[in-house]
Amino acid sequence: MSEQIRRALAMEWFRLRTLRSTWLITGLGLVSSVGLALAVVMVDGEPADADLARAVLNPGQPAPLAILLGTLGVLAWGHDHRYGTIRPLLTVLPDRRVLAVARTVVMTAYLFTVVVLCEAAAWLTGLLATGGDLAEFASDSLVQRNGLGMVVLGLGIGWFGLALGALLPSLPAAIATYVIYPAVVEPMVGMLLSEIREDANLWLPFASFGPLVGVDDGGPAPAVAVVLFLGVMVALNLIALTRFRSRDV
């Protein structure tokens, strides 16, 4: 690893951990994960079965943790654009490609760590709240698929926010797009596509997520859904990187 890349990674990690929004969003993610797991057990705790275990790991859509991680992704670039810190940052590190890659790597590692930590906290809460009864369902294939699906969802939406923050210099515009696209735009496009082919809407990025958590609705296979969902988010970030390298900031 070159000295420039090592320096960029260290700088990005320092920036991320010194922002109050990072710890606020991380804290909210932990609280929401633990709180929802406890609420699920209190409402549906009898009997303790695989469905309960799945709900503890992924209590439904929209998943608050994923929404929070996406917001964190938007703010990764949004803070620099909103407060004008991108220019002095490029003075310190003029190679835009190195900066963008370092930010993406650091954010990806942090997103993965947070989502795994929050899932572990939710599972531990579920175990304690059921007196350990959920433990026997940990090896259930659908329970494990829900756990993996939550990791994929957290990373994917985090990358979605990261790409929008880089593509749209306006922080309000990036946040608005982040909220409106999955909630409004994609469902409308899906409705139009379903007129052409019944299951065409299930192949859109966010709609394809169902098979990852065991929803058998005729969409793509789980492995295909992972590639589709994460592939779109990676492509968006590559587009954002290309635009960032040539854009006047």
C-alpha positions as CSV (number, residue, x, y, z in Angstrom):
1,M,0.0,0.0,0.0
2,S,1.4,3.4,-1.0
3,E,2.0,6.2,1.5
4,Q,-0.6,8.3,-0.3
5,I,-3.3,5.7,0.0
6,R,-2.4,5.0,3.7
7,R,-2.6,8.7,4.4
8,A,-5.9,9.0,2.7
9,L,-7.4,6.1,4.6
10,A,-6.1,7.5,7.9
11,M,-7.5,10.9,7.1
12,E,-10.9,9.5,6.1
13,W,-11.1,7.4,9.3
14,F,-10.2,10.5,11.4
15,R,-12.9,12.5,9.6
16,L,-15.6,9.9,10.0
17,R,-15.0,9.3,13.7
18,T,-14.8,13.0,14.6
19,L,-18.2,13.9,13.1
20,R,-21.0,14.0,15.7
21,S,-23.5,12.7,13.0
22,T,-21.5,9.5,12.8
23,W,-22.0,8.6,16.5
24,L,-25.6,10.0,16.5
25,I,-26.6,7.8,13.6
26,T,-24.7,4.8,15.0
27,G,-26.3,5.2,18.4
28,L,-29.8,5.5,16.8
29,G,-29.1,2.3,14.8
30,L,-28.2,0.4,18.0
31,V,-31.2,1.8,19.9
32,S,-33.6,1.0,17.0
33,S,-32.3,-2.5,16.5
34,V,-32.5,-3.3,20.2
35,G,-35.8,-1.6,20.7
36,L,-37.5,-3.2,17.7
37,A,-36.2,-6.7,18.7
38,L,-37.6,-6.2,22.2
39,A,-40.9,-4.9,20.8
40,V,-41.2,-7.9,18.4
41,V,-40.6,-10.3,21.3
42,M,-43.1,-8.6,23.5
43,V,-45.8,-8.6,20.9
44,D,-45.2,-12.0,19.2
45,G,-43.1,-13.7,21.8
46,E,-45.3,-16.8,22.1
47,P,-44.4,-19.1,20.7
48,A,-40.7,-18.6,20.2
49,D,-40.2,-20.0,16.7
50,A,-38.3,-19.4,13.4
51,D,-40.7,-16.6,12.4
52,L,-40.0,-14.8,15.6
53,A,-36.2,-15.3,15.1
54,R,-36.4,-13.9,11.6
55,A,-38.4,-10.9,12.8
56,V,-35.9,-10.1,15.5
57,L,-33.1,-10.0,12.9
58,N,-35.1,-8.1,10.4
59,P,-38.3,-6.6,11.7
60,G,-39.7,-5.6,8.3
61,Q,-39.5,-2.9,5.7
62,P,-38.6,-0.2,5.8
63,A,-35.8,-1.3,8.1
64,P,-34.8,1.7,10.3
65,L,-31.2,0.6,10.5
66,A,-30.8,0.5,6.8
67,I,-32.4,3.9,6.4
68,L,-30.0,5.3,9.0
69,L,-27.0,3.8,7.3
70,G,-28.1,5.3,4.0
71,T,-28.3,8.7,5.6
72,L,-24.8,8.2,6.9
73,G,-23.7,7.5,3.3
74,V,-25.3,10.7,2.0
75,L,-23.6,12.7,4.7
76,A,-20.2,11.3,3.9
77,W,-20.0,13.6,0.9
78,G,-22.8,15.9,1.8
79,H,-21.0,17.5,4.7
80,D,-18.1,18.5,2.4
81,H,-20.4,20.0,-0.2
82,R,-22.7,21.8,2.3
83,Y,-19.9,23.4,4.4
84,G,-17.4,24.0,1.6
85,T,-14.7,21.7,3.1
86,I,-14.2,19.8,-0.2
87,R,-11.8,22.5,-1.5
88,P,-9.3,22.5,1.4
89,L,-9.6,18.7,1.5
90,L,-8.5,18.5,-2.1
91,T,-5.6,20.9,-1.3
92,V,-4.4,18.4,1.2
93,L,-5.1,15.4,-1.0
94,P,-5.3,16.6,-4.7
95,D,-5.7,13.1,-6.2
96,R,-9.5,12.8,-6.4
97,R,-9.4,9.2,-7.3
98,V,-7.4,8.3,-4.2
99,L,-9.8,10.4,-2.0
100,A,-12.9,8.8,-3.4
101,V,-11.6,5.3,-3.1
102,A,-10.3,5.9,0.5
103,R,-13.7,7.3,1.5
104,T,-15.6,4.4,-0.1
105,V,-13.3,1.8,1.6
106,V,-13.6,3.5,5.0
107,M,-17.3,3.9,4.7
108,T,-17.8,0.3,3.6
109,A,-15.9,-1.0,6.5
110,Y,-17.8,1.2,8.9
111,L,-21.2,0.3,7.4
112,F,-20.4,-3.4,7.6
113,T,-19.2,-3.1,11.2
114,V,-22.3,-1.2,12.3
115,V,-24.8,-3.5,10.7
116,V,-23.2,-6.6,12.1
117,L,-23.0,-5.0,15.6
118,C,-26.6,-3.9,15.5
119,E,-27.7,-7.4,14.3
120,A,-25.7,-9.0,17.1
121,A,-27.3,-6.6,19.6
122,A,-30.8,-7.4,18.3
123,W,-30.2,-11.1,18.4
124,L,-28.8,-10.9,22.0
125,T,-31.9,-8.9,23.0
126,G,-34.1,-11.5,21.5
127,L,-32.3,-14.3,23.3
128,L,-32.5,-12.6,26.6
129,A,-36.1,-11.6,26.2
130,T,-37.1,-15.2,25.4
131,G,-35.0,-16.8,28.0
132,G,-32.7,-18.3,25.4
133,D,-35.5,-20.0,23.5
134,L,-34.5,-18.4,20.2
135,A,-31.1,-20.1,20.2
136,E,-32.4,-23.3,18.7
137,F,-33.5,-21.4,15.6
138,A,-30.1,-19.8,14.8
139,S,-29.3,-22.6,12.3
140,D,-32.6,-22.2,10.4
141,S,-31.9,-21.4,6.8
142,L,-34.5,-18.6,6.5
143,V,-33.3,-17.1,9.8
144,Q,-29.7,-17.1,8.4
145,R,-31.0,-15.6,5.1
146,N,-32.7,-12.8,7.0
147,G,-29.4,-12.1,8.8
148,L,-27.4,-12.0,5.6
149,G,-30.2,-10.0,3.9
150,M,-29.9,-7.3,6.6
151,V,-26.2,-7.1,6.0
152,V,-26.7,-6.8,2.2
153,L,-29.5,-4.2,2.7
154,G,-27.4,-2.1,5.1
155,L,-24.4,-2.1,2.8
156,G,-26.4,-1.5,-0.4
157,I,-28.4,1.4,1.0
158,G,-25.3,2.8,2.6
159,W,-23.6,2.7,-0.9
160,F,-26.8,4.2,-2.4
161,G,-26.5,7.2,-0.1
162,L,-22.8,7.5,-0.7
163,A,-23.3,7.6,-4.4
164,L,-26.1,10.3,-4.2
165,G,-23.9,12.4,-1.8
166,A,-21.2,12.4,-4.4
167,L,-23.4,12.9,-7.5
168,L,-25.5,15.7,-6.1
169,P,-23.6,18.7,-4.6
170,S,-26.7,19.9,-2.8
171,L,-27.2,18.0,0.4
172,P,-31.0,18.6,0.6
173,A,-31.3,17.4,-3.0
174,A,-29.3,14.2,-2.2
175,I,-31.4,13.5,0.9
176,A,-34.6,14.1,-1.0
177,T,-33.6,11.8,-3.8
178,Y,-32.5,9.2,-1.3
179,V,-35.9,9.2,0.3
180,I,-38.1,9.7,-2.8
181,Y,-36.5,7.2,-5.2
182,P,-37.2,3.9,-3.3
183,A,-40.4,5.2,-1.7
184,V,-42.0,6.8,-4.8
185,V,-40.1,6.6,-8.1
186,E,-39.2,2.9,-8.2
187,P,-42.7,1.8,-7.2
188,M,-44.2,4.0,-10.0
189,V,-41.7,2.6,-12.5
190,G,-42.6,-0.9,-11.2
191,M,-46.3,-0.3,-11.8
192,L,-45.6,0.6,-15.4
193,L,-43.3,-2.3,-16.0
194,S,-45.8,-4.7,-14.5
195,E,-48.2,-3.8,-17.3
196,I,-45.6,-5.1,-19.8
197,R,-44.6,-8.2,-17.8
198,E,-46.2,-9.3,-14.6
199,D,-43.0,-9.8,-12.6
200,A,-40.9,-7.2,-14.3
201,N,-41.1,-4.8,-11.3
202,L,-39.5,-7.5,-9.1
203,W,-36.2,-7.0,-11.0
204,L,-35.8,-3.4,-10.0
205,P,-33.0,-2.9,-7.4
206,F,-35.1,-2.3,-4.2
207,A,-38.0,-4.5,-5.2
208,S,-35.6,-7.4,-5.8
209,F,-34.7,-7.5,-2.1
210,G,-37.6,-9.7,-1.2
211,P,-35.9,-13.1,-2.0
212,L,-33.0,-12.2,0.3
213,V,-35.2,-12.4,3.3
214,G,-37.3,-15.4,2.2
215,V,-40.2,-13.7,0.4
216,D,-41.2,-16.0,-2.4
217,D,-42.9,-13.6,-4.8
218,G,-41.6,-14.8,-8.1
219,G,-38.6,-12.4,-8.2
220,P,-35.0,-13.3,-8.9
221,A,-33.2,-16.1,-7.0
222,P,-31.5,-14.9,-3.7
223,A,-28.0,-15.0,-5.3
224,V,-29.2,-13.1,-8.3
225,A,-30.9,-10.5,-6.1
226,V,-27.7,-9.9,-4.2
227,V,-25.8,-9.3,-7.4
228,L,-28.5,-7.1,-8.8
229,F,-29.0,-5.0,-5.7
230,L,-25.3,-4.5,-4.9
231,G,-24.3,-4.3,-8.5
232,V,-26.6,-1.3,-9.1
233,M,-25.2,0.4,-6.1
234,V,-21.6,-0.3,-7.1
235,A,-22.4,1.1,-10.6
236,L,-23.9,4.3,-9.1
237,N,-20.7,4.8,-7.1
238,L,-18.5,4.3,-10.2
239,I,-20.6,6.9,-12.0
240,A,-20.2,9.2,-9.0
241,L,-16.4,8.6,-9.0
242,T,-16.2,9.5,-12.7
243,R,-18.2,12.6,-12.3
244,F,-16.3,13.7,-9.2
245,R,-12.9,13.4,-11.0
246,S,-14.1,15.8,-13.7
247,R,-16.4,18.2,-11.8
248,D,-15.5,21.7,-10.8
249,V,-15.9,21.8,-7.0
